[in-house]
Amino acid sequence: MITDFLRNYLVETGAHPLPPSDIPEERAPDLPTATSSSAAREVASVEIDPSPGTSPLFRFFVDGVQRTVPVAEVTVNNVRVPIHLSHLIVGAMERVGAELRPFIAREAFVLIFPYQALQVADGAWSAHRPPGRELSSSGRIYEAVKIGNLLFSDTSITLRLGSDGRPGVLFQPGDLIRTGEVRRKALDRAKELLRIMEVGLIWELRQQCPNDWILLDGPVAPPLKYGRLVEPTLQGLEEIARPDIAFDFLRRVIGAVKRVQIIPQDGLEVALSSSPFLRLPVYRFGEVVEEDDAVAKEILSAFLWLRRELAGEISALWSTVSGLARFDIPIPAVFDVPNMRNNWNTLGDNTIETSLANPSSTERQRLEKLLQAIVIERWPVPTATATRMLTELFPIAETELWLTAQLRSVYEMRSVL
Amino acid sequence: MTIGRVLITQSEPAKPYEFWCWLQSDPALQVEVGTVLVAEGDNGEKALVLVEDMQSTSAASDHLLEFYGSGYGNPNINPPTQPALIRLAKLRVLYREPSTASPPTGRWQVRFAQAADVTLLAQRIPPRYRILVGFLPVGSDQADPASWLPVFAHAQFLLGPEGAHVNITGATGLATKSSYALFLSYAVLAWSAAVGEQTAVVLFNVKRRDFLSLHELPQDWNTASQWIQQWAQRIGEPALADRVQAMWTQAIAQGVDPIALQFPVRYFTYQGDPDMSSILNPQIYSYGFEDLQRGDFEAALFTATYQPTEPQVILLTAYLDAKLGQGTSFQTMEQDLQKVTPQKGTNEVTLFEVPGTWMAGVPPALRRRLVGFLSHASHVVEKNNPNGRPFKFSALQANGLHVIQLYRLTEAEKRLVVNAVIRELSQGLEQPNRQINRVLVIADELNKYAPSGAMSPMKEQIIDIVARGRDLQLTLIGAQQFASQVDDQVYGNSETKVVGYSDISEVSNPIYKYLGDLRDQVPNLKKGQLILKHPVYPSPLIIWFPTPLHEMKP
């Protein structure tokens, strides 16, 4: 009887049934999509033919993968503290013709645990300094990775420096009993180190091939925070302290964000229209950081309903924005003129909007060319989870597959003890 | 050069005798089913392997993704990145060093086999017992004899006493079964001559002129090369010439040189053979009543579809006991079966000079069979004379080929001749002072003589021969279009099996299970390509053999 009332009500309201799915909401793959909205200014809106017929632009595809496992535990004052081993790999595949080929890969084995906290809790730990070079706030991390050997990172302290110029403290001895937090911090550290390695790899590519386009898996903003830790030259990336260095770093890098958490507060509907053309609104956000996503004012964000043709085919996904991908386009990628190397980061919203609104401007044409190059990457579709099938680009998925295949197995990593 | 690695995954676990490998992404890499490769471990482990099956795959999980990935089913989309194509090869172990029945212990490197690797195969066979049975391709240049490495059979398994008999299956009309049987004959005779055996080959010619021009060989190998070139042009496959030439060159290197060895060829045919004028020095054969034995009569008179009654068999036996050796002819027999004397007060009769009494209907029934047979056997049967000119064991020449013409004979005549010849050969091989100590019999259309299903007198004899053949040193090289139509015992007793191009419906029969995944390749076998299963090798091999020289005569 109740169901009859409900059905009648829904019919009255004109509601449509959802695609059949046996996935409960707590496991819905598209649940983390569009969890945060933020004020943003639409600086351009571009219509692109779904099959633009342009030549591929991107030569390199960069991704990073990691596997972090607890490999041992130590007991200090009756508290068992896990020690993690992380295998981190970053790499770039190169497109030659229509084929992808491995170009460069860097890997690191890093022992991760709260060493200083252990030292304070038990002085005997001072005699047990972990082997290998420490990856810490003192930087040169990518250099250490390139050298190889076992590395070590202390989760008691932050990698980034605080306002006082010193690393922050993450763990006091009393925190060691919070095993879950110890594990969480180990995972976070592995992710940070992976980002740092990605920045290092991009910079290495930049040195070798300064004018070739790179498509990075994920947002572009987060790596900017880690420039100093990668190597001293890149210190200028942080807070765009050195616009010229940031300009050189960013002018040929695009980020492909497959799981969009941050969306603009309004205006995104145009991306979801079913017109013959793909409509890509381009926004400029302020600084916003979410769990796995980040945007920044130095980066334009283009939203694309990447494979709208498939939206009705994947029954597990039904949210409005489940097929939405974001492409992070650093301002230097569009405003790429030498005389802007030192002041590109000072461009105001109005200047950008005006320039991009002018169909004959170099910037507008460059933006359109970039977006066309992104659109032609819609096909083929990677073999992936439902959400990724809608939003991940094939070369990125292949790069990840290549790198993941090189990760040591959990069993192999656990066998170190 | 390493071309791949052994694959060890959950879905493709490595087994002791079969495992998969992936191959490097290079379209120019010439690996196909039948290619011989080597998988090598870091610690000196080596496996000589045969590519049994191949697959191309990609990361795309299914057809939906392929469809979606091409612009949602748009065939004109040309994506900037093509998904990687991964070629996989299923490998079957032919030889393992060190010998072990355990799977590869790592992701061994895979490379093309070289001459030194393939010679490992021959190590299983002592040099004295090596008989060439074909070639394995190991190089990319098919014109190079070194690209064709010899495959040997073990004489004791091919000819006895460890095993015996060869069975060849293949579709008719592709010149494969007869050609290969002849190549095998050359190889056996060459081996026989080399080791001092006295071997004779007897070939039944059942179709056209398959074996009627065996003597027509080129004078020398220069002439042979010209023949080969012209033949390849003639059949419209000029590329074949290099391959055939290279294989013959390699065969000569292995001692199989039909031109140099000059195997004598003798032809035996029947009176009235339309091909007689084109046969070199034919000897006429025929059979009179006195030339035959009980089994020959039964094979001639009775078939699986016309089974004799027990009284008929008893009468025939009694008649033969009474009349054989008395100068009897078939005509006499026909008349005798009419001379019945009724027994008063019974439904029984007696026959002149034949002990016993018979139900009145038995002699006429046997006579009808006899008359029916004689009416269809005029080419090979001397009706009025007790004796004809039967094929004799004494006619065999050491290391010679002996062709017995059966083409155009009736089925009854063929049964009589084949049965009588095989019986003569087996009896000859049991004689103490024989000039020949080993005989190879090549019989096509084996399904006619030893069909699956009901028993017949002829089939009984063939079953007996294949069972005792390896002790007698009588080897049957039987051939047929469909092995599924041959008696299980006859087929099963052939230790060496050879399969040429056949229809998929035939090879789906369970009797081909021993081929494993190679079964799928049977419908794709090319001219001159066969699958060989020989007891010495743990797995079937895809081999090649050269076209016989006489077939290429301009």
Interface residues (C-beta under 8 A of the other chain):
Chain A: P50 S51 S55 P56 R95 A98 E99 L100 R307 E309 L310 E313 I376 E377 R378 W379 P380 V381 P382 T383 M389 F394 P395 A397 E398 L401
Chain B: S25 A59 A60 S61 L64 L65 E66 Y68 G69 S70 G71 Y72 N74 I77 P79 P80 T81 Q82 P83 A84
